[in-house]
Amino acid sequence: MKLEFKGVNGDPSAGSTDSINFHRAGLPVLSLHSVTQETLQLINSPRDVWASLSWKDYYDSHRFVSALLVFLDQKLPYPTFPF
């Protein structure tokens, strides 16, 4: 896919993801995002608007997550339910 991955040194004061409640309940979570070190400072600030979004990073994240879901769907065993 030729995507560039970078780490982000997240600042806890920037806020949390929607998955935090699942994590607190002891459920495993995986949070994927398009936040960069540069855009991290915008979260929950007056500049946290659509115009500040990096559309390339957003689109690349979407492509990666879509491919990851297809891969997992093909590789993981199909769950069986007791009903």
C-alpha positions as MATLAB code, in Angstrom:
seq = 'MKLEFKGVNGDPSAGSTDSINFHRAGLPVLSLHSVTQETLQLINSPRDVWASLSWKDYYDSHRFVSALLVFLDQKLPYPTFPF';
ca = [
       0.000    0.000    0.000;
       3.074    2.233    0.308;
       1.778    4.024    3.400;
       3.995    5.909    5.794;
       3.556    5.022    9.459;
       4.786    7.280   12.226;
       4.506    7.141   15.976;
       2.678    9.850   17.863;
       3.763   10.813   21.359;
       0.257   11.371   22.665;
      -0.462   13.870   25.382;
      -3.066   12.473   27.814;
      -4.518   15.966   28.240;
      -5.559   15.914   24.565;
      -8.379   13.542   25.435;
      -9.109    9.905   24.867;
     -10.694    7.707   22.257;
     -14.207    6.279   22.377;
     -12.638    2.916   23.178;
     -11.475    3.969   26.657;
     -14.606    2.612   28.349;
     -14.071   -0.804   26.759;
     -10.438   -0.729   27.909;
     -11.464    0.174   31.451;
     -13.878   -2.785   31.419;
     -10.951   -5.088   30.646;
     -11.802   -5.653   26.994;
      -9.006   -5.530   24.424;
      -9.110   -2.495   22.145;
      -7.286   -1.337   19.062;
      -7.475    2.361   18.234;
      -6.439    3.456   14.767;
      -6.406    7.109   13.828;
      -5.000    9.679   11.458;
      -3.674   12.009   14.159;
      -0.127   13.208   13.572;
       2.289   14.899   15.951;
       1.395   18.160   14.221;
      -2.400   17.735   14.456;
      -2.389   16.323   18.007;
      -2.231   19.836   19.433;
      -5.482   20.735   17.631;
      -7.654   18.160   19.425;
     -10.321   19.859   21.569;
      -8.954   23.302   20.727;
     -10.711   26.134   18.859;
      -8.743   25.029   15.762;
     -10.262   21.507   15.921;
     -12.269   21.956   12.710;
     -12.630   20.103    9.388;
     -10.362   22.598    7.631;
      -7.461   21.514    9.884;
      -7.815   17.869    8.930;
      -5.065   16.286    6.867;
      -7.188   14.650    4.186;
      -4.223   12.602    2.925;
      -3.637   11.128    6.398;
      -7.380   10.580    6.859;
      -7.681    8.774    3.508;
      -4.531    6.708    4.101;
      -5.899    5.638    7.497;
      -9.184    4.635    5.866;
      -7.349    2.569    3.237;
      -5.250    0.829    5.888;
      -8.190    0.043    8.184;
     -10.215   -1.291    5.222;
      -7.358   -3.575    4.156;
      -6.788   -4.709    7.748;
     -10.449   -5.662    8.153;
     -10.412   -7.650    4.910;
      -7.236   -9.439    6.031;
      -8.622  -10.272    9.482;
     -11.922  -11.419    7.993;
     -10.046  -13.868    5.771;
      -7.564  -15.125    8.385;
      -9.427  -15.300   11.683;
     -11.706  -18.212   12.465;
     -15.400  -17.526   12.096;
     -16.940  -17.177   15.584;
     -19.623  -19.625   16.638;
     -22.384  -18.520   18.937;
     -24.224  -20.741   21.432;
     -27.700  -20.117   19.984;
];
